[in-house]
Amino acid sequence: MTELVASGALNDRLARQVLAAVLAGEGGPDEVIASRGLAVVSDEGKLAAVVDEAIEANPEVAGRVRSGKVAAASALAGAVMKTTRGQADAVRARELILQRLGQSG
């Protein structure tokens, strides 16, 4: 489990779900991840699409980020995490948000 989190295949939230399933006898970590679809969404294309949706759905927040309030990107990152049920690579999602909105972070 530690290796999966360290490699970025799981985030802390997903690791807890996998661990609970392993302890419940659903199989090994790899089996649980595959059967429940719990891997982190790090595919650049999928992540970019979700980021674009979050920006489009939250124009006021996007405007604040564009005007230099980069802390507001957290709200957009939260929208990305909600859409992906906590499976997005949060660091990469924030980077994409800032790139899309013309900020370096």
VMD Tcl script that builds the backbone (N, CA, C; Angstrom):
set m [mol new atoms 315]
animate dup $m
set s [atomselect $m all]
$s set {name element resname resid chain x y z} {
  {N N MET 1 A 0.827 -1.190 0.000}
  {CA C MET 1 A 0.000 0.000 0.000}
  {C C MET 1 A 0.871 1.253 0.000}
  {N N THR 2 A 1.929 1.225 0.800}
  {CA C THR 2 A 2.817 2.381 0.885}
  {C C THR 2 A 3.439 2.681 -0.470}
  {N N GLU 3 A 3.833 1.635 -1.176}
  {CA C GLU 3 A 4.429 1.813 -2.504}
  {C C GLU 3 A 3.426 2.395 -3.483}
  {N N LEU 4 A 2.176 1.981 -3.396}
  {CA C LEU 4 A 1.143 2.502 -4.297}
  {C C LEU 4 A 0.901 3.989 -4.057}
  {N N VAL 5 A 0.924 4.409 -2.799}
  {CA C VAL 5 A 0.746 5.826 -2.489}
  {C C VAL 5 A 1.982 6.610 -2.923}
  {N N ALA 6 A 3.167 6.066 -2.623}
  {CA C ALA 6 A 4.416 6.756 -2.985}
  {C C ALA 6 A 4.556 6.913 -4.496}
  {N N SER 7 A 4.068 5.945 -5.256}
  {CA C SER 7 A 4.174 6.010 -6.717}
  {C C SER 7 A 3.117 6.908 -7.342}
  {N N GLY 8 A 2.110 7.297 -6.558}
  {CA C GLY 8 A 1.044 8.134 -7.087}
  {C C GLY 8 A -0.127 7.351 -7.649}
  {N N ALA 9 A -0.069 6.022 -7.547}
  {CA C ALA 9 A -1.176 5.197 -8.043}
  {C C ALA 9 A -2.417 5.345 -7.169}
  {N N LEU 10 A -2.215 5.683 -5.888}
  {CA C LEU 10 A -3.313 5.921 -4.954}
  {C C LEU 10 A -3.021 7.193 -4.179}
  {N N ASN 11 A -4.086 7.910 -3.810}
  {CA C ASN 11 A -3.917 9.008 -2.870}
  {C C ASN 11 A -4.327 8.486 -1.493}
  {N N ASP 12 A -4.183 9.279 -0.459}
  {CA C ASP 12 A -4.475 8.816 0.901}
  {C C ASP 12 A -5.918 8.339 1.055}
  {N N ARG 13 A -6.829 9.082 0.486}
  {CA C ARG 13 A -8.254 8.733 0.596}
  {C C ARG 13 A -8.536 7.377 -0.044}
  {N N LEU 14 A -8.012 7.179 -1.251}
  {CA C LEU 14 A -8.236 5.916 -1.945}
  {C C LEU 14 A -7.532 4.762 -1.245}
  {N N ALA 15 A -6.365 5.033 -0.684}
  {CA C ALA 15 A -5.617 3.994 0.032}
  {C C ALA 15 A -6.412 3.481 1.227}
  {N N ARG 16 A -7.094 4.382 1.916}
  {CA C ARG 16 A -7.927 3.949 3.050}
  {C C ARG 16 A -9.051 3.023 2.576}
  {N N GLN 17 A -9.651 3.353 1.432}
  {CA C GLN 17 A -10.711 2.494 0.896}
  {C C GLN 17 A -10.168 1.129 0.513}
  {N N VAL 18 A -8.995 1.126 -0.116}
  {CA C VAL 18 A -8.378 -0.142 -0.524}
  {C C VAL 18 A -8.036 -0.965 0.704}
  {N N LEU 19 A -7.445 -0.344 1.703}
  {CA C LEU 19 A -7.073 -1.061 2.917}
  {C C LEU 19 A -8.300 -1.677 3.584}
  {N N ALA 20 A -9.374 -0.924 3.677}
  {CA C ALA 20 A -10.603 -1.456 4.286}
  {C C ALA 20 A -11.105 -2.669 3.518}
  {N N ALA 21 A -11.043 -2.613 2.203}
  {CA C ALA 21 A -11.507 -3.735 1.386}
  {C C ALA 21 A -10.594 -4.943 1.535}
  {N N VAL 22 A -9.291 -4.704 1.607}
  {CA C VAL 22 A -8.349 -5.815 1.802}
  {C C VAL 22 A -8.623 -6.484 3.145}
  {N N LEU 23 A -8.805 -5.680 4.187}
  {CA C LEU 23 A -9.088 -6.230 5.512}
  {C C LEU 23 A -10.432 -6.952 5.563}
  {N N ALA 24 A -11.357 -6.549 4.684}
  {CA C ALA 24 A -12.668 -7.207 4.617}
  {C C ALA 24 A -12.611 -8.496 3.790}
  {N N GLY 25 A -11.433 -8.814 3.249}
  {CA C GLY 25 A -11.275 -10.071 2.523}
  {C C GLY 25 A -11.614 -10.005 1.048}
  {N N GLU 26 A -11.594 -8.808 0.465}
  {CA C GLU 26 A -11.939 -8.680 -0.957}
  {C C GLU 26 A -10.777 -8.988 -1.891}
  {N N GLY 27 A -9.628 -9.306 -1.339}
  {CA C GLY 27 A -8.469 -9.629 -2.168}
  {C C GLY 27 A -7.303 -8.728 -1.829}
  {N N GLY 28 A -6.252 -8.820 -2.632}
  {CA C GLY 28 A -5.071 -7.986 -2.438}
  {C C GLY 28 A -5.316 -6.578 -2.946}
  {N N PRO 29 A -4.395 -5.674 -2.645}
  {CA C PRO 29 A -4.573 -4.279 -3.075}
  {C C PRO 29 A -4.813 -4.125 -4.577}
  {N N ASP 30 A -4.028 -4.813 -5.398}
  {CA C ASP 30 A -4.201 -4.683 -6.848}
  {C C ASP 30 A -5.575 -5.166 -7.303}
  {N N GLU 31 A -6.040 -6.254 -6.685}
  {CA C GLU 31 A -7.364 -6.778 -7.043}
  {C C GLU 31 A -8.470 -5.799 -6.658}
  {N N VAL 32 A -8.355 -5.209 -5.476}
  {CA C VAL 32 A -9.363 -4.260 -5.006}
  {C C VAL 32 A -9.378 -3.018 -5.897}
  {N N ILE 33 A -8.191 -2.515 -6.230}
  {CA C ILE 33 A -8.101 -1.332 -7.091}
  {C C ILE 33 A -8.775 -1.606 -8.428}
  {N N ALA 34 A -8.495 -2.768 -9.001}
  {CA C ALA 34 A -9.073 -3.115 -10.302}
  {C C ALA 34 A -10.585 -3.320 -10.210}
  {N N SER 35 A -11.032 -4.058 -9.209}
  {CA C SER 35 A -12.462 -4.375 -9.128}
  {C C SER 35 A -13.314 -3.162 -8.782}
  {N N ARG 36 A -12.780 -2.250 -7.975}
  {CA C ARG 36 A -13.535 -1.061 -7.574}
  {C C ARG 36 A -13.216 0.175 -8.402}
  {N N GLY 37 A -12.240 0.078 -9.293}
  {CA C GLY 37 A -11.866 1.238 -10.106}
  {C C GLY 37 A -11.359 2.393 -9.271}
  {N N LEU 38 A -10.446 2.106 -8.360}
  {CA C LEU 38 A -10.001 3.117 -7.411}
  {C C LEU 38 A -8.685 3.800 -7.751}
  {N N ALA 39 A -8.131 3.561 -8.902}
  {CA C ALA 39 A -6.845 4.178 -9.237}
  {C C ALA 39 A -6.989 5.686 -9.411}
  {N N VAL 40 A -5.922 6.392 -9.117}
  {CA C VAL 40 A -5.882 7.843 -9.287}
  {C C VAL 40 A -6.003 8.184 -10.770}
  {N N VAL 41 A -6.821 9.193 -11.079}
  {CA C VAL 41 A -6.960 9.661 -12.455}
  {C C VAL 41 A -5.788 10.598 -12.731}
  {N N SER 42 A -4.821 10.093 -13.484}
  {CA C SER 42 A -3.673 10.929 -13.806}
  {C C SER 42 A -3.500 11.064 -15.308}
  {N N ASP 43 A -4.397 10.431 -16.075}
  {CA C ASP 43 A -4.360 10.560 -17.521}
  {C C ASP 43 A -4.558 12.029 -17.879}
  {N N GLU 44 A -3.585 12.575 -18.556}
  {CA C GLU 44 A -3.569 14.011 -18.847}
  {C C GLU 44 A -4.826 14.476 -19.597}
  {N N GLY 45 A -5.278 13.690 -20.564}
  {CA C GLY 45 A -6.456 14.072 -21.339}
  {C C GLY 45 A -7.718 14.113 -20.498}
  {N N LYS 46 A -7.931 13.077 -19.699}
  {CA C LYS 46 A -9.115 13.022 -18.836}
  {C C LYS 46 A -9.076 14.131 -17.797}
  {N N LEU 47 A -7.915 14.316 -17.202}
  {CA C LEU 47 A -7.781 15.331 -16.172}
  {C C LEU 47 A -7.993 16.732 -16.746}
  {N N ALA 48 A -7.440 16.984 -17.912}
  {CA C ALA 48 A -7.611 18.288 -18.558}
  {C C ALA 48 A -9.084 18.558 -18.857}
  {N N ALA 49 A -9.807 17.531 -19.289}
  {CA C ALA 49 A -11.231 17.705 -19.588}
  {C C ALA 49 A -12.018 18.062 -18.332}
  {N N VAL 50 A -11.714 17.405 -17.223}
  {CA C VAL 50 A -12.409 17.692 -15.974}
  {C C VAL 50 A -12.047 19.092 -15.470}
  {N N VAL 51 A -10.782 19.472 -15.617}
  {CA C VAL 51 A -10.347 20.825 -15.228}
  {C C VAL 51 A -11.096 21.869 -16.045}
  {N N ASP 52 A -11.194 21.653 -17.350}
  {CA C ASP 52 A -11.909 22.599 -18.208}
  {C C ASP 52 A -13.376 22.716 -17.796}
  {N N GLU 53 A -13.996 21.596 -17.434}
  {CA C GLU 53 A -15.385 21.617 -16.976}
  {C C GLU 53 A -15.512 22.435 -15.695}
  {N N ALA 54 A -14.586 22.237 -14.768}
  {CA C ALA 54 A -14.631 22.970 -13.497}
  {C C ALA 54 A -14.482 24.469 -13.724}
  {N N ILE 55 A -13.582 24.836 -14.618}
  {CA C ILE 55 A -13.383 26.262 -14.924}
  {C C ILE 55 A -14.639 26.852 -15.559}
  {N N GLU 56 A -15.214 26.121 -16.502}
  {CA C GLU 56 A -16.419 26.598 -17.193}
  {C C GLU 56 A -17.606 26.718 -16.239}
  {N N ALA 57 A -17.709 25.786 -15.297}
  {CA C ALA 57 A -18.832 25.786 -14.364}
  {C C ALA 57 A -18.683 26.823 -13.253}
  {N N ASN 58 A -17.483 27.364 -13.091}
  {CA C ASN 58 A -17.223 28.318 -12.010}
  {C C ASN 58 A -16.526 29.568 -12.534}
  {N N PRO 59 A -17.207 30.348 -13.381}
  {CA C PRO 59 A -16.556 31.506 -14.004}
  {C C PRO 59 A -16.105 32.573 -13.009}
  {N N GLU 60 A -16.848 32.738 -11.901}
  {CA C GLU 60 A -16.443 33.753 -10.925}
  {C C GLU 60 A -15.119 33.388 -10.279}
  {N N VAL 61 A -14.982 32.127 -9.894}
  {CA C VAL 61 A -13.746 31.659 -9.263}
  {C C VAL 61 A -12.597 31.730 -10.266}
  {N N ALA 62 A -12.862 31.312 -11.486}
  {CA C ALA 62 A -11.834 31.372 -12.531}
  {C C ALA 62 A -11.366 32.803 -12.736}
  {N N GLY 63 A -12.292 33.754 -12.684}
  {CA C GLY 63 A -11.936 35.166 -12.821}
  {C C GLY 63 A -11.023 35.647 -11.709}
  {N N ARG 64 A -11.289 35.177 -10.490}
  {CA C ARG 64 A -10.428 35.554 -9.359}
  {C C ARG 64 A -9.017 35.005 -9.549}
  {N N VAL 65 A -8.922 33.782 -10.040}
  {CA C VAL 65 A -7.606 33.189 -10.275}
  {C C VAL 65 A -6.886 33.968 -11.370}
  {N N ARG 66 A -7.605 34.283 -12.451}
  {CA C ARG 66 A -7.009 35.050 -13.547}
  {C C ARG 66 A -6.491 36.408 -13.070}
  {N N SER 67 A -7.180 36.992 -12.080}
  {CA C SER 67 A -6.780 38.315 -11.592}
  {C C SER 67 A -5.647 38.239 -10.565}
  {N N GLY 68 A -5.119 37.036 -10.336}
  {CA C GLY 68 A -3.964 36.906 -9.456}
  {C C GLY 68 A -4.220 36.268 -8.109}
  {N N LYS 69 A -5.457 35.964 -7.818}
  {CA C LYS 69 A -5.776 35.330 -6.530}
  {C C LYS 69 A -5.669 33.808 -6.683}
  {N N VAL 70 A -4.421 33.321 -6.743}
  {CA C VAL 70 A -4.191 31.903 -7.023}
  {C C VAL 70 A -4.734 30.982 -5.933}
  {N N ALA 71 A -4.931 31.491 -4.733}
  {CA C ALA 71 A -5.505 30.668 -3.669}
  {C C ALA 71 A -6.915 30.196 -4.040}
  {N N ALA 72 A -7.600 30.965 -4.878}
  {CA C ALA 72 A -8.950 30.585 -5.312}
  {C C ALA 72 A -8.936 29.322 -6.166}
  {N N ALA 73 A -7.771 28.944 -6.671}
  {CA C ALA 73 A -7.664 27.711 -7.462}
  {C C ALA 73 A -8.043 26.497 -6.641}
  {N N SER 74 A -7.951 26.601 -5.323}
  {CA C SER 74 A -8.329 25.482 -4.454}
  {C C SER 74 A -9.801 25.110 -4.626}
  {N N ALA 75 A -10.641 26.109 -4.841}
  {CA C ALA 75 A -12.068 25.837 -5.049}
  {C C ALA 75 A -12.275 25.064 -6.344}
  {N N LEU 76 A -11.533 25.431 -7.374}
  {CA C LEU 76 A -11.641 24.702 -8.641}
  {C C LEU 76 A -11.073 23.299 -8.498}
  {N N ALA 77 A -9.978 23.165 -7.756}
  {CA C ALA 77 A -9.408 21.837 -7.516}
  {C C ALA 77 A -10.409 20.968 -6.761}
  {N N GLY 78 A -11.127 21.578 -5.838}
  {CA C GLY 78 A -12.169 20.856 -5.109}
  {C C GLY 78 A -13.270 20.368 -6.035}
  {N N ALA 79 A -13.629 21.185 -7.015}
  {CA C ALA 79 A -14.645 20.778 -7.993}
  {C C ALA 79 A -14.139 19.605 -8.830}
  {N N VAL 80 A -12.858 19.632 -9.181}
  {CA C VAL 80 A -12.270 18.524 -9.935}
  {C C VAL 80 A -12.304 17.249 -9.092}
  {N N MET 81 A -11.935 17.363 -7.821}
  {CA C MET 81 A -11.940 16.190 -6.948}
  {C C MET 81 A -13.361 15.647 -6.774}
  {N N LYS 82 A -14.335 16.539 -6.673}
  {CA C LYS 82 A -15.725 16.097 -6.531}
  {C C LYS 82 A -16.179 15.350 -7.780}
  {N N THR 83 A -15.866 15.896 -8.945}
  {CA C THR 83 A -16.268 15.262 -10.195}
  {C C THR 83 A -15.642 13.881 -10.354}
  {N N THR 84 A -14.393 13.749 -9.921}
  {CA C THR 84 A -13.685 12.468 -10.079}
  {C C THR 84 A -13.831 11.577 -8.845}
  {N N ARG 85 A -14.723 11.959 -7.939}
  {CA C ARG 85 A -14.939 11.206 -6.695}
  {C C ARG 85 A -13.639 11.003 -5.920}
  {N N GLY 86 A -12.830 12.054 -5.885}
  {CA C GLY 86 A -11.590 12.017 -5.130}
  {C C GLY 86 A -10.462 11.252 -5.790}
  {N N GLN 87 A -10.622 10.907 -7.063}
  {CA C GLN 87 A -9.631 10.082 -7.731}
  {C C GLN 87 A -8.641 10.863 -8.589}
  {N N ALA 88 A -8.802 12.165 -8.694}
  {CA C ALA 88 A -7.876 12.948 -9.510}
  {C C ALA 88 A -6.539 13.104 -8.803}
  {N N ASP 89 A -5.505 13.280 -9.579}
  {CA C ASP 89 A -4.201 13.651 -9.046}
  {C C ASP 89 A -4.331 15.135 -8.708}
  {N N ALA 90 A -4.513 15.431 -7.428}
  {CA C ALA 90 A -4.826 16.803 -6.997}
  {C C ALA 90 A -3.727 17.793 -7.348}
  {N N VAL 91 A -2.484 17.384 -7.225}
  {CA C VAL 91 A -1.374 18.283 -7.538}
  {C C VAL 91 A -1.388 18.630 -9.017}
  {N N ARG 92 A -1.548 17.623 -9.858}
  {CA C ARG 92 A -1.564 17.869 -11.301}
  {C C ARG 92 A -2.800 18.661 -11.694}
  {N N ALA 93 A -3.934 18.411 -11.058}
  {CA C ALA 93 A -5.155 19.171 -11.357}
  {C C ALA 93 A -4.943 20.647 -11.065}
  {N N ARG 94 A -4.329 20.968 -9.932}
  {CA C ARG 94 A -4.077 22.366 -9.581}
  {C C ARG 94 A -3.119 23.008 -10.591}
  {N N GLU 95 A -2.084 22.266 -10.987}
  {CA C GLU 95 A -1.149 22.787 -11.992}
  {C C GLU 95 A -1.871 23.119 -13.288}
  {N N LEU 96 A -2.761 22.219 -13.717}
  {CA C LEU 96 A -3.511 22.451 -14.951}
  {C C LEU 96 A -4.444 23.650 -14.822}
  {N N ILE 97 A -5.077 23.791 -13.669}
  {CA C ILE 97 A -5.974 24.928 -13.438}
  {C C ILE 97 A -5.191 26.229 -13.591}
  {N N LEU 98 A -4.047 26.298 -12.927}
  {CA C LEU 98 A -3.241 27.513 -12.989}
  {C C LEU 98 A -2.714 27.779 -14.404}
  {N N GLN 99 A -2.316 26.725 -15.100}
  {CA C GLN 99 A -1.868 26.892 -16.493}
  {C C GLN 99 A -2.988 27.442 -17.351}
  {N N ARG 100 A -4.161 26.813 -17.231}
  {CA C ARG 100 A -5.294 27.215 -18.067}
  {C C ARG 100 A -5.710 28.662 -17.814}
  {N N LEU 101 A -5.500 29.124 -16.570}
  {CA C LEU 101 A -5.942 30.461 -16.199}
  {C C LEU 101 A -4.797 31.479 -16.202}
  {N N GLY 102 A -3.678 31.101 -16.790}
  {CA C GLY 102 A -2.582 32.042 -16.974}
  {C C GLY 102 A -1.788 32.388 -15.744}
  {N N GLN 103 A -1.764 31.492 -14.769}
  {CA C GLN 103 A -0.998 31.724 -13.548}
  {C C GLN 103 A 0.068 30.644 -13.421}
  {N N SER 104 A 1.177 30.997 -12.815}
  {CA C SER 104 A 2.257 30.020 -12.660}
  {C C SER 104 A 2.182 29.258 -11.348}
  {N N GLY 105 A 1.430 29.743 -10.383}
  {CA C GLY 105 A 1.238 29.043 -9.136}
  {C C GLY 105 A 2.205 29.434 -8.109}
}
mol reanalyze $m
mol bondsrecalc $m
mol representation Tube
mol addrep $m
